[in-house]
Amino acid sequence: MFHKIDYPFLIGAFISFVASVALWFLVSHDYGLFVGIWVPSILSLWVGVRVVILSDHKLRGNGK
């Protein structure tokens, strides 16, 4: 179900989550919160990209 374009977004969100938890506990709560905000931003961008790709497939008649 996932395509090649999905993996960079999922990996980026996971790395951001791990980094935010590490920053929260090891460095500073503020840094952890800042990096933690990246996770929903990355996932929202992923959804936007998927919508554009799927709408392009439907317009061309290549819908799966």
N, CA, C and O atoms as a CHARMM CRD file, in Angstrom:
* protein
*
  256
    1    1 MET  N      0.81400  -1.18700   0.00000 PROA 1      0.00000
    2    1 MET  CA     0.00000   0.00000   0.00000 PROA 1      0.00000
    3    1 MET  C      0.86600   1.26300   0.00000 PROA 1      0.00000
    4    1 MET  O      0.45300   2.29100  -0.53600 PROA 1      0.00000
    5    2 PHE  N      2.04700   1.19800   0.58800 PROA 2      0.00000
    6    2 PHE  CA     2.93500   2.35000   0.56700 PROA 2      0.00000
    7    2 PHE  C      3.68100   2.40300  -0.75300 PROA 2      0.00000
    8    2 PHE  O      3.97300   1.37300  -1.36100 PROA 2      0.00000
    9    3 HSD  N      3.98500   3.61600  -1.18600 PROA 3      0.00000
   10    3 HSD  CA     4.76300   3.82800  -2.39200 PROA 3      0.00000
   11    3 HSD  C      6.14400   4.35100  -2.00400 PROA 3      0.00000
   12    3 HSD  O      6.40200   4.64500  -0.83700 PROA 3      0.00000
   13    4 LYS  N      7.01500   4.46100  -2.98200 PROA 4      0.00000
   14    4 LYS  CA     8.36900   4.92600  -2.71100 PROA 4      0.00000
   15    4 LYS  C      8.38800   6.31500  -2.09300 PROA 4      0.00000
   16    4 LYS  O      9.26500   6.61800  -1.28400 PROA 4      0.00000
   17    5 ILE  N      7.44100   7.15700  -2.45800 PROA 5      0.00000
   18    5 ILE  CA     7.40600   8.53200  -1.95700 PROA 5      0.00000
   19    5 ILE  C      7.02900   8.59000  -0.47700 PROA 5      0.00000
   20    5 ILE  O      7.31600   9.58900   0.18300 PROA 5      0.00000
   21    6 ASP  N      6.39600   7.54900   0.05800 PROA 6      0.00000
   22    6 ASP  CA     5.92600   7.55700   1.43500 PROA 6      0.00000
   23    6 ASP  C      7.05200   7.35500   2.45500 PROA 6      0.00000
   24    6 ASP  O      7.01200   7.92200   3.54700 PROA 6      0.00000
   25    7 TYR  N      8.02400   6.57200   2.10800 PROA 7      0.00000
   26    7 TYR  CA     9.04700   6.18000   3.07600 PROA 7      0.00000
   27    7 TYR  C      9.88200   7.34700   3.61300 PROA 7      0.00000
   28    7 TYR  O     10.14900   7.37200   4.81500 PROA 7      0.00000
   29    8 PRO  N     10.30800   8.31500   2.79300 PROA 8      0.00000
   30    8 PRO  CA    11.06700   9.44200   3.37300 PROA 8      0.00000
   31    8 PRO  C     10.26500  10.23100   4.40900 PROA 8      0.00000
   32    8 PRO  O     10.82200  10.68800   5.40700 PROA 8      0.00000
   33    9 PHE  N      8.96900  10.39000   4.17900 PROA 9      0.00000
   34    9 PHE  CA     8.14000  11.10600   5.13200 PROA 9      0.00000
   35    9 PHE  C      7.99900  10.32900   6.44200 PROA 9      0.00000
   36    9 PHE  O      8.11200  10.90800   7.52200 PROA 9      0.00000
   37   10 LEU  N      7.75300   9.02500   6.34700 PROA 10     0.00000
   38   10 LEU  CA     7.60100   8.21300   7.55200 PROA 10     0.00000
   39   10 LEU  C      8.91200   8.11800   8.33000 PROA 10     0.00000
   40   10 LEU  O      8.91700   8.18600   9.55900 PROA 10     0.00000
   41   11 ILE  N     10.01100   7.96200   7.61800 PROA 11     0.00000
   42   11 ILE  CA    11.31300   7.88300   8.28800 PROA 11     0.00000
   43   11 ILE  C     11.64900   9.21900   8.93100 PROA 11     0.00000
   44   11 ILE  O     12.14700   9.26000  10.05600 PROA 11     0.00000
   45   12 GLY  N     11.38000  10.31500   8.22300 PROA 12     0.00000
   46   12 GLY  CA    11.63600  11.64200   8.78400 PROA 12     0.00000
   47   12 GLY  C     10.81300  11.92000  10.03300 PROA 12     0.00000
   48   12 GLY  O     11.32200  12.48400  11.00200 PROA 12     0.00000
   49   13 ALA  N      9.53700  11.52500  10.01400 PROA 13     0.00000
   50   13 ALA  CA     8.67900  11.72400  11.18000 PROA 13     0.00000
   51   13 ALA  C      9.15600  10.87200  12.35500 PROA 13     0.00000
   52   13 ALA  O      9.14600  11.33100  13.49700 PROA 13     0.00000
   53   14 PHE  N      9.57000   9.64100  12.08400 PROA 14     0.00000
   54   14 PHE  CA    10.04600   8.76800  13.15700 PROA 14     0.00000
   55   14 PHE  C     11.34700   9.30300  13.75800 PROA 14     0.00000
   56   14 PHE  O     11.50800   9.31800  14.97900 PROA 14     0.00000
   57   15 ILE  N     12.27000   9.74000  12.90900 PROA 15     0.00000
   58   15 ILE  CA    13.53200  10.29500  13.41600 PROA 15     0.00000
   59   15 ILE  C     13.26600  11.55900  14.21700 PROA 15     0.00000
   60   15 ILE  O     13.89100  11.77800  15.25500 PROA 15     0.00000
   61   16 SER  N     12.35700  12.38400  13.75100 PROA 16     0.00000
   62   16 SER  CA    12.00200  13.59800  14.48000 PROA 16     0.00000
   63   16 SER  C     11.40800  13.26900  15.84500 PROA 16     0.00000
   64   16 SER  O     11.72000  13.92800  16.83700 PROA 16     0.00000
   65   17 PHE  N     10.55600  12.25400  15.89600 PROA 17     0.00000
   66   17 PHE  CA     9.96600  11.84700  17.17000 PROA 17     0.00000
   67   17 PHE  C     11.03100  11.35800  18.14700 PROA 17     0.00000
   68   17 PHE  O     11.04200  11.75300  19.31300 PROA 17     0.00000
   69   18 VAL  N     11.91600  10.50800  17.67000 PROA 18     0.00000
   70   18 VAL  CA    12.97900   9.98100  18.53300 PROA 18     0.00000
   71   18 VAL  C     13.89100  11.11600  19.00300 PROA 18     0.00000
   72   18 VAL  O     14.29300  11.15900  20.16600 PROA 18     0.00000
   73   19 ALA  N     14.21200  12.03300  18.08900 PROA 19     0.00000
   74   19 ALA  CA    15.06700  13.15900  18.46100 PROA 19     0.00000
   75   19 ALA  C     14.38700  14.05600  19.49300 PROA 19     0.00000
   76   19 ALA  O     15.04200  14.55000  20.41100 PROA 19     0.00000
   77   20 SER  N     13.08700  14.26700  19.34900 PROA 20     0.00000
   78   20 SER  CA    12.39200  15.13000  20.30600 PROA 20     0.00000
   79   20 SER  C     12.34100  14.49500  21.69600 PROA 20     0.00000
   80   20 SER  O     12.47900  15.19200  22.70200 PROA 20     0.00000
   81   21 VAL  N     12.14800  13.19700  21.75500 PROA 21     0.00000
   82   21 VAL  CA    12.14300  12.51900  23.05700 PROA 21     0.00000
   83   21 VAL  C     13.52900  12.57500  23.68700 PROA 21     0.00000
   84   21 VAL  O     13.66200  12.82100  24.88600 PROA 21     0.00000
   85   22 ALA  N     14.56500  12.34700  22.87400 PROA 22     0.00000
   86   22 ALA  CA    15.92800  12.40800  23.39200 PROA 22     0.00000
   87   22 ALA  C     16.25600  13.81800  23.88500 PROA 22     0.00000
   88   22 ALA  O     16.84800  13.98000  24.95200 PROA 22     0.00000
   89   23 LEU  N     15.87700  14.82600  23.12100 PROA 23     0.00000
   90   23 LEU  CA    16.13300  16.20400  23.54100 PROA 23     0.00000
   91   23 LEU  C     15.36400  16.55200  24.81100 PROA 23     0.00000
   92   23 LEU  O     15.88300  17.24000  25.69100 PROA 23     0.00000
   93   24 TRP  N     14.13400  16.07700  24.90100 PROA 24     0.00000
   94   24 TRP  CA    13.29900  16.36200  26.07100 PROA 24     0.00000
   95   24 TRP  C     13.96600  15.85100  27.35000 PROA 24     0.00000
   96   24 TRP  O     14.03800  16.56600  28.34900 PROA 24     0.00000
   97   25 PHE  N     14.45000  14.61100  27.31000 PROA 25     0.00000
   98   25 PHE  CA    15.00000  14.00700  28.51400 PROA 25     0.00000
   99   25 PHE  C     16.47600  14.31200  28.73700 PROA 25     0.00000
  100   25 PHE  O     16.92900  14.33100  29.88200 PROA 25     0.00000
  101   26 LEU  N     17.23300  14.54900  27.67900 PROA 26     0.00000
  102   26 LEU  CA    18.67400  14.67900  27.83100 PROA 26     0.00000
  103   26 LEU  C     19.19100  16.10600  27.76400 PROA 26     0.00000
  104   26 LEU  O     20.22900  16.40900  28.35300 PROA 26     0.00000
  105   27 VAL  N     18.49000  16.99200  27.06000 PROA 27     0.00000
  106   27 VAL  CA    19.03300  18.33200  26.86200 PROA 27     0.00000
  107   27 VAL  C     18.13600  19.38900  27.49300 PROA 27     0.00000
  108   27 VAL  O     18.48300  19.97400  28.51900 PROA 27     0.00000
  109   28 SER  N     16.98800  19.63100  26.88100 PROA 28     0.00000
  110   28 SER  CA    16.11100  20.69900  27.35000 PROA 28     0.00000
  111   28 SER  C     14.68100  20.41000  26.91300 PROA 28     0.00000
  112   28 SER  O     14.44100  19.90200  25.81700 PROA 28     0.00000
  113   29 HSD  N     13.74300  20.74000  27.78300 PROA 29     0.00000
  114   29 HSD  CA    12.33700  20.55500  27.44100 PROA 29     0.00000
  115   29 HSD  C     11.94600  21.43600  26.25200 PROA 29     0.00000
  116   29 HSD  O     11.16100  21.01900  25.40000 PROA 29     0.00000
  117   30 ASP  N     12.48400  22.63300  26.19500 PROA 30     0.00000
  118   30 ASP  CA    12.14500  23.54900  25.10100 PROA 30     0.00000
  119   30 ASP  C     12.60100  23.00800  23.75100 PROA 30     0.00000
  120   30 ASP  O     11.85300  23.07500  22.77600 PROA 30     0.00000
  121   31 TYR  N     13.80600  22.48000  23.68100 PROA 31     0.00000
  122   31 TYR  CA    14.30600  21.90300  22.43700 PROA 31     0.00000
  123   31 TYR  C     13.46900  20.69200  22.03800 PROA 31     0.00000
  124   31 TYR  O     13.16200  20.50400  20.86100 PROA 31     0.00000
  125   32 GLY  N     13.10500  19.88100  23.01300 PROA 32     0.00000
  126   32 GLY  CA    12.27100  18.72100  22.73100 PROA 32     0.00000
  127   32 GLY  C     10.91300  19.10800  22.17900 PROA 32     0.00000
  128   32 GLY  O     10.41100  18.46900  21.25400 PROA 32     0.00000
  129   33 LEU  N     10.30700  20.16200  22.74500 PROA 33     0.00000
  130   33 LEU  CA     9.02000  20.63000  22.22900 PROA 33     0.00000
  131   33 LEU  C      9.15200  21.16600  20.81200 PROA 33     0.00000
  132   33 LEU  O      8.30700  20.89800  19.95800 PROA 33     0.00000
  133   34 PHE  N     10.21200  21.92100  20.56500 PROA 34     0.00000
  134   34 PHE  CA    10.41300  22.48800  19.22900 PROA 34     0.00000
  135   34 PHE  C     10.54700  21.40100  18.17700 PROA 34     0.00000
  136   34 PHE  O      9.90000  21.46800  17.13200 PROA 34     0.00000
  137   35 VAL  N     11.36700  20.41400  18.43500 PROA 35     0.00000
  138   35 VAL  CA    11.54800  19.32800  17.46800 PROA 35     0.00000
  139   35 VAL  C     10.29500  18.46100  17.40900 PROA 35     0.00000
  140   35 VAL  O      9.98000  17.91400  16.35200 PROA 35     0.00000
  141   36 GLY  N      9.58200  18.32300  18.51100 PROA 36     0.00000
  142   36 GLY  CA     8.35100  17.54000  18.52800 PROA 36     0.00000
  143   36 GLY  C      7.27000  18.11500  17.62800 PROA 36     0.00000
  144   36 GLY  O      6.42000  17.37500  17.13200 PROA 36     0.00000
  145   37 ILE  N      7.29100  19.43000  17.41000 PROA 37     0.00000
  146   37 ILE  CA     6.32400  20.06900  16.52100 PROA 37     0.00000
  147   37 ILE  C      6.54900  19.63700  15.07600 PROA 37     0.00000
  148   37 ILE  O      5.62900  19.69800  14.26000 PROA 37     0.00000
  149   38 TRP  N      7.75800  19.20300  14.75500 PROA 38     0.00000
  150   38 TRP  CA     8.05900  18.79000  13.38400 PROA 38     0.00000
  151   38 TRP  C      7.26700  17.55000  12.97800 PROA 38     0.00000
  152   38 TRP  O      6.92800  17.39700  11.80400 PROA 38     0.00000
  153   39 VAL  N      6.96800  16.67200  13.91500 PROA 39     0.00000
  154   39 VAL  CA     6.31500  15.39800  13.57200 PROA 39     0.00000
  155   39 VAL  C      4.96500  15.62600  12.87900 PROA 39     0.00000
  156   39 VAL  O      4.77100  15.11600  11.77600 PROA 39     0.00000
  157   40 PRO  N      4.03000  16.36600  13.47500 PROA 40     0.00000
  158   40 PRO  CA     2.76700  16.57100  12.74900 PROA 40     0.00000
  159   40 PRO  C      2.94500  17.39300  11.47900 PROA 40     0.00000
  160   40 PRO  O      2.17700  17.23900  10.52900 PROA 40     0.00000
  161   41 SER  N      3.95200  18.26500  11.45300 PROA 41     0.00000
  162   41 SER  CA     4.20500  19.04300  10.23700 PROA 41     0.00000
  163   41 SER  C      4.64800  18.13900   9.09600 PROA 41     0.00000
  164   41 SER  O      4.17200  18.28600   7.97100 PROA 41     0.00000
  165   42 ILE  N      5.54200  17.21900   9.36900 PROA 42     0.00000
  166   42 ILE  CA     6.01400  16.28400   8.35000 PROA 42     0.00000
  167   42 ILE  C      4.87200  15.39900   7.87600 PROA 42     0.00000
  168   42 ILE  O      4.72300  15.16800   6.67600 PROA 42     0.00000
  169   43 LEU  N      4.06800  14.90300   8.80400 PROA 43     0.00000
  170   43 LEU  CA     2.95300  14.03500   8.42300 PROA 43     0.00000
  171   43 LEU  C      1.88600  14.79300   7.64200 PROA 43     0.00000
  172   43 LEU  O      1.26600  14.22600   6.74200 PROA 43     0.00000
  173   44 SER  N      1.66100  16.06300   7.96600 PROA 44     0.00000
  174   44 SER  CA     0.71200  16.87600   7.20700 PROA 44     0.00000
  175   44 SER  C      1.21000  17.12000   5.79400 PROA 44     0.00000
  176   44 SER  O      0.42900  17.07400   4.84300 PROA 44     0.00000
  177   45 LEU  N      2.48900  17.37500   5.64800 PROA 45     0.00000
  178   45 LEU  CA     3.06900  17.53900   4.31700 PROA 45     0.00000
  179   45 LEU  C      2.92300  16.25000   3.51400 PROA 45     0.00000
  180   45 LEU  O      2.63800  16.28200   2.31700 PROA 45     0.00000
  181   46 TRP  N      3.12200  15.11300   4.18500 PROA 46     0.00000
  182   46 TRP  CA     2.96600  13.81500   3.52800 PROA 46     0.00000
  183   46 TRP  C      1.54400  13.64300   2.98900 PROA 46     0.00000
  184   46 TRP  O      1.35500  13.19400   1.85900 PROA 46     0.00000
  185   47 VAL  N      0.55200  14.00000   3.79800 PROA 47     0.00000
  186   47 VAL  CA    -0.84100  13.88700   3.37000 PROA 47     0.00000
  187   47 VAL  C     -1.08200  14.77900   2.15200 PROA 47     0.00000
  188   47 VAL  O     -1.74600  14.36400   1.20100 PROA 47     0.00000
  189   48 GLY  N     -0.54900  15.99300   2.17600 PROA 48     0.00000
  190   48 GLY  CA    -0.70800  16.88800   1.04000 PROA 48     0.00000
  191   48 GLY  C     -0.10200  16.32700  -0.22900 PROA 48     0.00000
  192   48 GLY  O     -0.70200  16.42200  -1.30000 PROA 48     0.00000
  193   49 VAL  N      1.07800  15.74500  -0.11900 PROA 49     0.00000
  194   49 VAL  CA     1.72800  15.14500  -1.28200 PROA 49     0.00000
  195   49 VAL  C      0.91000  13.97300  -1.80200 PROA 49     0.00000
  196   49 VAL  O      0.73900  13.81900  -3.01100 PROA 49     0.00000
  197   50 ARG  N      0.40500  13.14700  -0.89200 PROA 50     0.00000
  198   50 ARG  CA    -0.40600  11.99100  -1.30900 PROA 50     0.00000
  199   50 ARG  C     -1.68500  12.43700  -2.02200 PROA 50     0.00000
  200   50 ARG  O     -2.09300  11.81800  -3.00500 PROA 50     0.00000
  201   51 VAL  N     -2.31800  13.50400  -1.53300 PROA 51     0.00000
  202   51 VAL  CA    -3.54400  13.99900  -2.16900 PROA 51     0.00000
  203   51 VAL  C     -3.24100  14.46600  -3.58500 PROA 51     0.00000
  204   51 VAL  O     -3.99900  14.17100  -4.50900 PROA 51     0.00000
  205   52 VAL  N     -2.14800  15.18700  -3.76200 PROA 52     0.00000
  206   52 VAL  CA    -1.78000  15.65400  -5.10000 PROA 52     0.00000
  207   52 VAL  C     -1.49200  14.47300  -6.01900 PROA 52     0.00000
  208   52 VAL  O     -1.93700  14.45800  -7.16600 PROA 52     0.00000
  209   53 ILE  N     -0.75800  13.49200  -5.53000 PROA 53     0.00000
  210   53 ILE  CA    -0.42700  12.32200  -6.34900 PROA 53     0.00000
  211   53 ILE  C     -1.68900  11.54400  -6.71500 PROA 53     0.00000
  212   53 ILE  O     -1.86500  11.15700  -7.87000 PROA 53     0.00000
  213   54 LEU  N     -2.56200  11.31400  -5.74500 PROA 54     0.00000
  214   54 LEU  CA    -3.78300  10.54900  -6.02400 PROA 54     0.00000
  215   54 LEU  C     -4.72600  11.30300  -6.95300 PROA 54     0.00000
  216   54 LEU  O     -5.36700  10.69200  -7.80800 PROA 54     0.00000
  217   55 SER  N     -4.82100  12.61600  -6.80000 PROA 55     0.00000
  218   55 SER  CA    -5.69700  13.37700  -7.69400 PROA 55     0.00000
  219   55 SER  C     -5.12500  13.38900  -9.10600 PROA 55     0.00000
  220   55 SER  O     -5.87900  13.37200 -10.08000 PROA 55     0.00000
  221   56 ASP  N     -3.81200  13.41800  -9.22600 PROA 56     0.00000
  222   56 ASP  CA    -3.18000  13.35300 -10.54400 PROA 56     0.00000
  223   56 ASP  C     -3.45800  12.01300 -11.21400 PROA 56     0.00000
  224   56 ASP  O     -3.70800  11.95900 -12.41800 PROA 56     0.00000
  225   57 HSD  N     -3.41600  10.93200 -10.43900 PROA 57     0.00000
  226   57 HSD  CA    -3.69900   9.59700 -10.99200 PROA 57     0.00000
  227   57 HSD  C     -5.14300   9.49900 -11.44900 PROA 57     0.00000
  228   57 HSD  O     -5.42900   8.89700 -12.48400 PROA 57     0.00000
  229   58 LYS  N     -6.06500  10.09100 -10.67800 PROA 58     0.00000
  230   58 LYS  CA    -7.47500  10.02700 -11.06500 PROA 58     0.00000
  231   58 LYS  C     -7.73400  10.85700 -12.31700 PROA 58     0.00000
  232   58 LYS  O     -8.52500  10.46000 -13.17200 PROA 58     0.00000
  233   59 LEU  N     -7.06900  12.01200 -12.43100 PROA 59     0.00000
  234   59 LEU  CA    -7.27300  12.85200 -13.60800 PROA 59     0.00000
  235   59 LEU  C     -6.75000  12.17400 -14.87400 PROA 59     0.00000
  236   59 LEU  O     -7.31200  12.34700 -15.95500 PROA 59     0.00000
  237   60 ARG  N     -5.68400  11.41300 -14.73300 PROA 60     0.00000
  238   60 ARG  CA    -5.10800  10.73500 -15.89300 PROA 60     0.00000
  239   60 ARG  C     -5.78300   9.39200 -16.18300 PROA 60     0.00000
  240   60 ARG  O     -5.51500   8.76400 -17.20700 PROA 60     0.00000
  241   61 GLY  N     -6.65800   8.96000 -15.27400 PROA 61     0.00000
  242   61 GLY  CA    -7.34300   7.68800 -15.47600 PROA 61     0.00000
  243   61 GLY  C     -6.53000   6.49200 -15.04900 PROA 61     0.00000
  244   61 GLY  O     -6.81300   5.36900 -15.46600 PROA 61     0.00000
  245   62 ASN  N     -5.52400   6.71300 -14.22600 PROA 62     0.00000
  246   62 ASN  CA    -4.66400   5.61100 -13.76600 PROA 62     0.00000
  247   62 ASN  C     -4.98900   5.20700 -12.34200 PROA 62     0.00000
  248   62 ASN  O     -4.14600   4.60700 -11.67600 PROA 62     0.00000
  249   63 GLY  N     -6.16800   5.51000 -11.85600 PROA 63     0.00000
  250   63 GLY  CA    -6.51600   5.19800 -10.47100 PROA 63     0.00000
  251   63 GLY  C     -6.44700   3.72200 -10.18900 PROA 63     0.00000
  252   63 GLY  O     -6.79500   2.89900 -11.03600 PROA 63     0.00000
  253   64 LYS  N     -5.99000   3.38000  -8.98400 PROA 64     0.00000
  254   64 LYS  CA    -5.84500   1.96800  -8.60600 PROA 64     0.00000
  255   64 LYS  C     -7.01400   1.53500  -7.77900 PROA 64     0.00000
  256   64 LYS  O     -7.08100   0.37900  -7.36100 PROA 64     0.00000
